[in-house]
Amino acid sequence: MSLDEALTSLRRGDFILLHDGGKRENEVDMVVAAEFVTPEHIARMRKDAGGLICMSINHGFASNLGLNYMHEILSTSQNFDSGLKKMIIGTAPYGDRPSFSISINHKDTFTGITDKDRALTIYEMSQLFKNNKPDKKEIFNSNFRTPGHVPLLIASEGLLSNRLGHTEMSIYLMKLAGLSPVTAICEMLDSQTYAALSTKKAQEYAKNNAIPYFDGTELVKLARGN
């Protein structure tokens, strides 16, 4: 599928399938713009993808909210002793530091895990980004709770110039689409092989469900002007 088809799908509030590349995780994620997220999106990711449903945000938004990466939070915690700090991931097997930050629930959720609750949490973060009030951090602190059931992923400050993960690729796509830089993403898993869904099976799923399948290496070329 072309980039234009992928962007059109995202602007409609529909999914795309995004492959990060064979030399990295070699995984395909379902991606949707957070500003269009509904419980139906969450249910489909849960049932058809099966991985961890996360929310990606851009670096500037995270900084405005005072959010840091989880490995930084744990490294500087006075309650995390030297033995526990040895557990903190440096570089993951696929070559990057994880982009995980804290996990959150919106204050109006109940358990936070239902399709309705997770959709609300993700949607409300996209609305917070759009909020032009100067006190976004205070609004965030008042309206969200941690720990929660939606893991936050912070995109690298330089996006694809610094890191080539689904986090950065999905946020870069939002930039190209003119949408808020907040996405819901979920890895596609294979219940037969117990591994990541192969690109072949992901492409078949995309074709059968009329969902654009996009190769993230094309985004890298675009970002680097190749």
C-alpha positions as CSV (number, residue, x, y, z in Angstrom):
1,M,0.0,0.0,0.0
2,S,1.1,3.5,-0.7
3,L,1.8,6.2,2.0
4,D,-1.1,8.2,0.7
5,E,-3.5,5.2,1.3
6,A,-2.1,4.7,4.8
7,L,-2.5,8.4,5.7
8,T,-6.1,8.5,4.2
9,S,-7.0,5.5,6.4
10,L,-5.6,7.1,9.5
11,R,-7.4,10.4,8.8
12,R,-10.7,8.4,8.5
13,G,-10.1,6.9,12.0
14,D,-9.3,3.5,10.5
15,F,-6.4,1.1,11.2
16,I,-3.2,0.6,9.3
17,L,-0.8,-2.3,9.7
18,L,2.8,-1.1,10.2
19,H,5.9,-3.2,9.8
20,D,9.0,-1.8,11.4
21,G,11.5,-3.7,9.2
22,G,13.2,-7.1,9.0
23,K,16.4,-5.9,10.7
24,R,14.7,-4.7,13.8
25,E,11.8,-6.3,15.8
26,N,10.4,-7.6,12.5
27,E,6.9,-7.1,13.9
28,V,3.7,-5.7,12.5
29,D,1.5,-3.5,14.7
30,M,-2.0,-2.4,14.3
31,V,-2.1,1.5,14.5
32,V,-4.9,4.0,14.8
33,A,-5.0,7.7,15.6
34,A,-5.9,8.2,19.3
35,E,-8.3,11.1,18.5
36,F,-10.6,8.5,16.7
37,V,-10.3,5.6,19.2
38,T,-13.5,3.9,20.2
39,P,-14.1,0.7,22.3
40,E,-14.5,-1.1,18.9
41,H,-10.9,-0.3,18.0
42,I,-9.7,-1.6,21.4
43,A,-11.7,-4.8,21.1
44,R,-10.4,-5.5,17.6
45,M,-6.7,-4.9,18.7
46,R,-7.3,-7.2,21.6
47,K,-8.9,-10.0,19.5
48,D,-7.2,-9.7,16.2
49,A,-3.7,-8.5,17.2
50,G,-3.4,-9.9,20.7
51,G,-0.2,-8.0,21.8
52,L,0.1,-5.2,24.4
53,I,-2.2,-2.3,23.6
54,C,-0.1,0.9,24.2
55,M,-0.4,4.6,23.6
56,S,2.4,6.4,21.8
57,I,2.9,10.2,22.3
58,N,5.5,12.6,20.9
59,H,8.5,13.7,22.9
60,G,7.4,17.3,23.2
61,F,4.0,16.4,24.7
62,A,5.7,14.0,27.2
63,S,8.1,16.8,28.3
64,N,5.2,19.2,28.8
65,L,3.5,16.7,31.1
66,G,6.7,16.0,33.0
67,L,6.9,12.4,31.8
68,N,10.1,10.4,31.6
69,Y,11.1,7.0,30.3
70,M,10.6,4.2,32.8
71,H,14.2,3.1,32.7
72,E,15.1,6.7,33.8
73,I,12.5,6.8,36.6
74,L,13.8,3.5,38.0
75,S,17.4,4.4,37.6
76,T,17.0,7.5,39.8
77,S,14.5,6.0,42.3
78,Q,15.7,6.0,45.9
79,N,13.4,3.0,46.5
80,F,15.1,0.8,43.8
81,D,18.2,-0.7,45.4
82,S,21.4,-1.6,43.5
83,G,20.3,-5.2,43.0
84,L,17.0,-4.2,41.5
85,K,18.7,-1.6,39.3
86,K,20.7,-4.4,37.6
87,M,17.4,-5.5,36.1
88,I,16.9,-2.3,34.2
89,I,17.1,-2.8,30.5
90,G,19.9,-1.0,28.7
91,T,19.7,-1.9,25.1
92,A,17.0,-4.4,24.1
93,P,17.8,-7.4,21.8
94,Y,16.5,-5.4,18.8
95,G,19.0,-2.6,19.4
96,D,17.1,0.2,21.2
97,R,16.2,1.3,24.7
98,P,12.6,0.7,25.4
99,S,10.2,3.7,24.9
100,F,8.0,2.8,27.9
101,S,7.0,5.4,30.4
102,I,4.3,5.1,33.1
103,S,1.0,3.4,32.7
104,I,-2.2,5.4,33.2
105,N,-6.0,5.3,33.5
106,H,-8.4,8.2,33.0
107,K,-10.0,9.3,36.3
108,D,-13.5,8.4,34.9
109,T,-12.6,4.7,34.3
110,F,-13.5,2.0,36.8
111,T,-11.0,-0.9,36.5
112,G,-9.3,0.7,33.5
113,I,-8.9,-2.5,31.6
114,T,-12.2,-2.8,29.7
115,D,-12.4,-1.8,26.1
116,K,-14.5,1.2,27.1
117,D,-12.1,2.3,29.8
118,R,-8.9,1.9,27.6
119,A,-10.6,3.8,24.7
120,L,-11.5,6.6,27.1
121,T,-8.0,6.9,28.5
122,I,-6.4,7.0,25.0
123,Y,-9.0,9.3,23.5
124,E,-8.7,11.8,26.4
125,M,-5.0,12.0,26.0
126,S,-5.4,13.1,22.4
127,Q,-7.9,15.7,23.6
128,L,-5.4,16.9,26.2
129,F,-2.9,17.4,23.4
130,K,-5.4,19.6,21.5
131,N,-6.1,21.6,24.6
132,N,-4.6,25.1,24.2
133,K,-4.6,25.9,27.9
134,P,-1.2,26.6,29.4
135,D,-1.7,24.3,32.4
136,K,-1.7,21.0,30.5
137,K,0.5,19.4,33.2
138,E,-2.0,20.3,35.9
139,I,-4.9,19.0,33.8
140,F,-3.0,15.7,33.2
141,N,-2.2,15.3,36.9
142,S,-5.9,15.9,37.8
143,N,-7.5,13.7,35.1
144,F,-5.3,10.7,34.9
145,R,-4.1,8.1,37.5
146,T,-1.1,5.8,37.7
147,P,-0.4,2.9,37.7
148,G,-3.0,2.1,35.1
149,H,-3.9,-0.2,32.3
150,V,-2.6,1.8,29.3
151,P,1.2,1.8,29.0
152,L,2.6,5.1,27.7
153,L,5.4,5.1,25.1
154,I,7.4,8.2,24.5
155,A,8.8,8.7,21.0
156,S,12.4,9.7,20.6
157,E,12.9,13.5,20.4
158,G,14.4,13.2,16.9
159,L,11.8,10.6,15.8
160,L,13.2,8.4,13.0
161,S,16.6,10.1,13.1
162,N,17.2,8.6,16.5
163,R,15.1,5.5,16.8
164,L,13.3,3.3,14.3
165,G,10.5,1.8,16.5
166,H,6.8,1.5,16.0
167,T,6.5,4.3,18.6
168,E,8.4,6.8,16.4
169,M,7.0,5.5,13.1
170,S,3.4,5.9,14.3
171,I,4.0,9.4,15.6
172,Y,5.8,10.3,12.3
173,L,2.7,9.1,10.4
174,M,0.5,11.3,12.6
175,K,2.7,14.3,11.7
176,L,2.4,13.5,8.0
177,A,-1.4,13.1,8.3
178,G,-1.8,16.4,10.2
179,L,-3.3,14.6,13.2
180,S,-2.5,14.8,17.0
181,P,0.8,12.9,17.8
182,V,-1.0,10.4,19.9
183,T,-1.6,6.8,18.7
184,A,-2.9,3.5,19.9
185,I,-0.7,0.6,18.8
186,C,-0.7,-3.2,19.3
187,E,1.6,-6.0,18.1
188,M,0.1,-8.7,16.0
189,L,0.8,-12.1,17.4
190,D,0.3,-15.7,16.1
191,S,-1.7,-18.1,18.3
192,Q,-0.5,-21.0,16.2
193,T,3.3,-20.4,16.3
194,Y,3.2,-18.4,19.6
195,A,5.4,-15.8,18.0
196,A,5.0,-12.5,16.3
197,L,2.6,-12.8,13.3
198,S,4.7,-13.2,10.1
199,T,4.6,-10.4,7.5
200,K,3.0,-12.9,5.1
201,K,0.1,-13.6,7.5
202,A,-0.2,-9.9,8.3
203,Q,-0.4,-9.0,4.7
204,E,-3.1,-11.6,4.2
205,Y,-5.0,-10.2,7.1
206,A,-4.6,-6.7,5.7
207,K,-5.9,-7.8,2.3
208,N,-8.9,-9.7,3.7
209,N,-9.9,-6.8,5.9
210,A,-9.1,-3.9,3.5
211,I,-6.6,-2.4,5.8
212,P,-3.5,-0.7,4.4
213,Y,-0.2,-2.5,5.1
214,F,2.7,-0.2,5.2
215,D,6.5,-0.9,5.4
216,G,8.1,1.4,7.9
217,T,11.4,1.3,6.0
218,E,9.7,3.6,3.5
219,L,9.1,6.1,6.2
220,V,12.8,6.0,7.2
221,K,13.7,6.8,3.6
222,L,11.3,9.7,3.5
223,A,12.5,11.1,6.8
224,R,16.1,10.9,5.7
225,G,15.3,12.4,2.3
226,N,16.3,9.3,0.3
